Amino acid sequence: MPTSPAPATLPEGVSFETSSDDISCYRLDANDLRVLVLPQDGVPVTSFMVTYHVGSRNERAGHTGATHMLEHLMFKGTDAHHRRHGTSIMETLERLGAQLNASTWFDRTNYYEMLPTQHLETAVEVEADRMRGALLDPDDVEAERSVILNEYDRAQNDPVSRLFDEVWAAAFVAHPYHHPTIGWRSDIETISPDGLRHYYDTFYYPNNATVSVIGNVEPDDALAMVADHFGSIEPAAHDIPQVTTREPEQTGKRRVRVEQDGQLGAVLSAYKSPAATHADSEALDLLARILASGKGSRLYRRCTDQGLTSDVFGLNFRLRDPGLFSVFAYLAPERTHEEVEAALREVIAEIQENGVTEEEVERARQQLTAQTAFNRDGPMKIASQLNEAIAAGDWTLYTRYLDRLGDVTAADVQRAARTYLRDGRNTVGWYVPTTQ
């Protein structure tokens, strides 16, 4: 992992921590805000992102969906940025040519802008202002409650989305990955403005966040802006609550069934996988590709070529805590769930017994390398990928990913398949189309 020396001079109140490749990590002395800076040549645009280390993983029963609801409400305004003054966050930034949005996931929430570098300080000022200045007006809460309930209903009307929610809820009985990121409907309906304020006042502080600055910007200028606008924000006066729940070992196969109007049925088989920082994570990334990516993959040849499925794909969800490795298949017309589930199990068992070839590993590695390059093409895409490494608990996963991937052998992939994809320790979901 190449590193760079600490810069000779830094703005007052900023300390250098470490660097990996071209990304340098700093902290604000006053409040422990972490700052990542990646300078790039080229078009004079910069992405600015604040990643809060809070997601649905941090929610308790009765308050699920709080992180996602706050994502909406954080755009509604502060005393300084509000539509009643003609200075709303969207108006302020869009008039400068910015693209901006936010997203919520299990382990994090992020707010981000991409805009001309000359206007970067405005984005920094806006994000600093809403870190502790969000109004969370009760009228806005009620308005967004309706918006989010509509969003929830749309997802429930999508049988595949619903199937994934049902499988995650069955696979995790103790850990909060059990909850969908959007929350359960009854919690969305009942969470109060006071409850949201308490959640905001628990987690949204500089010492529970990481700022990323990526693009055509001088590091000293970027650090000075961050220190100027964020440096006066007090850290939390309390310890940030940590998730200590660990999912107990699954001791038998679990099944769920979603019956809903639709066309093609589907099978989803999900296995407990290790946390993103675990050494086996890259082997599972490769295994997902070998199993179900492209016409040369094992499941495509076994299932799609033989008319069992119309499509198959594999997903290794890399999260802060152990997540799920999933294999998903759409049934071909006139084929049964039993046939497809048996074929998935057969292909996985073959890899567990006889392994994979070095050629398969290298092909999967090249696919992931190409995908990684595509996903890092430009400041906004880099911010998106870096965001997930931050959420997983180690931002250097971003810089070290290809090196870690290059170390994986065919034997590692077989061992990972044997270790994690154990029949009888998985959760299987069927989507069964019905007619109205």
N, C-alpha and C positions, 0 to 999 in steps of 0.2 A: 504494500500500500504506500505509494509515494507520498511524501509529505513536504510541505514548504516551511521555511523558517518563519518565526513571528515577524511581522512588519516592524520597521525601525521606530515609527511613530504611530500613535493612535490618538483619537479624540479623548479628551478627559472623561473618565468614568467608564471606559471600555477596556476590557481585558481580553487578550488573545488566549484561546484554549488549545486548538489543534487545527490541522488541515489534512485533507485527504484528496489526492489529485489536485484539482484546481479550486476546490471549495475550502474556504477557511471558516472556522467557527470561533465566535467571540461571545462574551457575556457582558451585560451591563452590571456594573458593580453594585448599583443602588437597589436593584430589584431582581437580579438573577435571570433576566430575559436572555434567552439564547438567540444569537444572530448568525445566520449562515449567509455568506456572500460568494457568488460565483460570477466574476466579471467575464464578459464575452465581447469580442469584436463584432463588427457588422452593423446592421440596421440600428439606429439609435432608439431602441425601445427597451423597456425593463419590466419584468414581472416582480410584483411585491406580494408576498403571501404571509398571512399569520395562521399558523397551525396551533390550535388549542388541543391540549392533551386530554380531551374529554369527548366521549361519544356515547352511544347507547350502552356500551359496556359499563358505564358509570351510573346508570339509572337504576332506581329501585322500583319495586312493585308499586303500582299506583301512580307513578310518575314516568312511565315509559313514554318515549317520544319527546321528552323535555328538550333534549339537545337539538333535535330537528326543529321543534317549534321556535327555539331561540335563534336558530339559523335564520328563520323568516323574520323574526322580530328585530334582529340586529340591523336590518335594513330600514326599519321604520323611523329611526332618527334618534338624535341626541338634542340637547339644548342648542348646540352650535350648528347641527346639520338636520334640518327638518323642512318638510314640504310647506309648512305654514310660513316659513321665511323665504321660500324659493331656493333653499340651500340643501335640499334633500341629498342623501348620499349618492343616489343614482344620478340626479341632475348635476351635482357638483363634478362627478368624475366623467360622466358621459360627454359633457360639453368640452372636455379636454381630449376626447378621442379614446377614452379608456374602455376596455372590455373588462367586465367584472362579474363575479358570481361567488357562490359559496357551496359547500357540500358537507354532508354528514355521513359518517360511517361508524362501524362498531367502536373504533379506538380513537377517533379524532373528529374535529370539525375544522374546516379551513375556509378562510376568506381571502380572495385574491383579486388582483388587478393586473392588467398589462396595458401600458400606456407609454407615450413618448417620454424618454428619459428626462427631458426638461421639466415635465410635470410630476416627476416621481414624488417630490416632497408633499404634494397634495394627497396622494394615496397614503403616504406614511402618516400624515396628520389625521386623516379620516379614520384609519385603523386604530391609531392611538386613542382617538376621541371615543370610539365606541367600545374599546376594551373595558372601560369602567363607566362610560357615560350613557349607555343605552337606557332609554326612558321606560320601555316595557309598559306602555300605556294600556290600561284595561280595555279600552275600545279597540286598540290594535290587536290585543290578544283575541278578542271575540271575532274580529274580522279574519284573522289568520287561522283561527280554529276551523272556520267553515272551509277555507281554502285547503287546509291539510286533510280534513275529512273527505273532501272530494278527491284529493290525491290518493288517500287510503282506499277509497272505493274503487278507483280506477285500477289500482294494483290488485285488489281482490277479484276484479272482473277478468284479470289476466290469469288463466289457470297455471301457467308455468311459474309466474311470480308467486302465486299462492302456494304452489307445490314446494318451492324452495323455502318459503316461510314455515310451512308445516314440517318439513324435514329438519330444519334447524331447531325448531321448537321441540321436536321429539328427541333429537340427538343430544341436546343440552338440557339437563333437568335441574342443575344447580347453578351453573355459570350464567351470567347475564347475556351471553351470546344467544340464549334462548329467545330473547325479545327481538322482534323486528326493529330495524332502525327507526322507522316511522312511528313506532309505538303500537300498542293495542288500542282498538277503537274506543273502548270505555275510558281509557286514560286520556286520550285526546279530547274526549267530550267533557271530562271533569277536571282536568288540571287547572288550577286557579292562577291568576296573576301573581298572588303572593307566593305560590309554590314555585313558579318560574323565577321570580325575583330571588328566592332563597337558593335555587340551583345556580343562577347566574352569580350570586354573591359567594358561592362555594368554590367555583371552578375557574372563573374568567379573570385571571390575573397574569401579570407578566412572568411570574415564576412557574406558571403552568402553560407556557406557550413558547413557540419557536418562530422567529421571523426569518424569512428567506428573501434575499434580494438577488435576482438573476437577470443579467443582461448587460447592455452597453453602458456601464456606470463605473466611475472610479470608486474603489472600495472605501477610501477615506471619506469621500463625499457621502456615500451610503451610510456608513457608520455614524457620521456626524448627524445626519438627518434622524436616524433611529434614536440615537442618544438624546437629541434635542427634544423629540416628541414623546418618546416612551420613558425617558430617564426619570421623569418626575412622578410616574405612576407608582404608588406604593405596592409592594408585594402583599400577598395574602397574610393577614395577621394570624391565621390558623394553619395547621398542617392540611395540605390538600389530601382529601380522602383517597385511599388506594383500594383497588380491587384485590381482595385476598381470597375470594372463593376459588377453589380448584374443582374442576369437574371430576366426579368419581369415575373410576374405570367402568366402562360399559361391559356388562357380563352376558349380553345376549343380543340377538338381532331385534331391531325395532322396526315397526312398519306403520306407515300412514297412507291414507287413500283420499284423494281429492276427486270428487265427482262433480262435474260442472259442464255446462254446455260448451261444445267446442268441436274440433275436427279430429286431429290426430292425438292418440294417446301418447304417454311418455313414461319413462322409468328414470328415476334418480337414485343412485346408490352413493351414500356418503360415509366416509371413514374418518375417524379422528386423526388429525395430522398435528405435527409439532408446531411450536411457535416459530415465527418468521426468522428469528435469529438462530434457530437450531441448525446444526451442520447438515442435517438431512433435507432441509427445505429445497435446496437446488436439485437434489436427486429426484424429489417429488415433482418439481417443475418439469424436469426432463421426462419423467414417467408419464405425466399428463399428456405430453406431446407424443410420446411413443404410442400411447394407448389410443389417442383420439384427436389427431391433428393431420388432416390431409389424407389423400387417397392411399398413401403408403402406410398409414397407421394401422395398428393391429385390429382395432375395432371397426374401422372402415372396411377392411378386407373381410373380416369375419361377419359383420352385420349388414353394412350398407350394400356392399357388393353382392351379397347373397339374398337381398330383398327383405331382410328383417327390419331394418331401420331406414328412415329417410335422412337422418342426420345424427351424428354423435359428437360429443366434445367432452374434454376433461378440464377440470378447474382445481388448482391447488390454492385455496384461500390462505394467504400468508398474513397472519394477524399477530397482535402483541402476545396473546395467550394461545394455547393450542386451538386450532380451528377445524376445518373439514376439507378433506380431499374428495372431490365429487366427480362422478361419471354420469353423464346425462345422455339419454337417447330418445329421439322421437320415433315412435313406431311407424312402420310402413303400413299401408292399408291392408286389412285382413290378417294382420299378425297379432299375436297375443302378448300380453305383458309377461306371462310365464316364459315364453320362448326367449324374449329379449333379455330378461333378467338372467336366465340360465346362460345365455351367450356371453353376457358381461362377466359373469362369474367364471366361466370357462376360460376366457382370454386372460383374465387376471391370474387364475391358477396356473396357466401355462407359463407366464412370466415368473411366477414365484418358484415353479419347479425347475424350469430350464433357463431362466434368465433372458437377457436381451443381447443383441449383437453390438459390437463396437460401432458398426455402420449405423445402426439405429440411434445410438447415443450421439454420434457426431452429426447426423442429420437433424436431430432434435436440438442439439446445441446451436447449430447454424441458424435454425428457425428462430430460436430465442434471441440469438445475437442480432439478427436482422430486425426482429420486433423491437428489441431494446433500442437500437439505433433510430428506428422510426419514432419511437415514443420519447426520444430525447431531442427531437428536431425543433429547436426553438425554445425561448424562455418559458412560455406557458406550459409546454409539454414537460419540460424539465421540472418545473415547479410541481406539476401533478405527480410525477414519479418520485421526486424527493419527498413530497408530502407523505406518501405511503411508507417510506423508510423511516421518517420521523415518527409516524404513528406506531410503527412496529417497535419503537424503542431504541433504534440505533440508526442515525442518519447515514452512517458510513456503509450501510447495506447498499445504498445507491451507488457509491463509488467502487465498492468491492464486488458487486454482483457478478460481473463477467469473469473476474478472477476465480471466484468461488465456483462458478459454473464450469470453468475450464478444468477444475480439479476432480470433477465427478467421473467415475469409471462405470463400466457396465456392471461390475460387481456391486457397486454402491446402489445402483438402481434396483437390482434384484433384491438386495438386502432391505431397501426401503419398502419395496412391494411386500416382502414377507413380514416386515415389522408392523406396518400400518394398515395394509389392505387385507385384514384378516376377516374371512367370512364368519358370520356370527357375532362380529363386533361392529357391524355397520348398521346404518339406518336407511331403509329402502322406502321410497315414495313412489306411488303410482298415480298418474293422472288418468282418470277414466272418463272419456267424453260421454255426456248424456244428451238426450234430445229434449227440447222443451215441449 
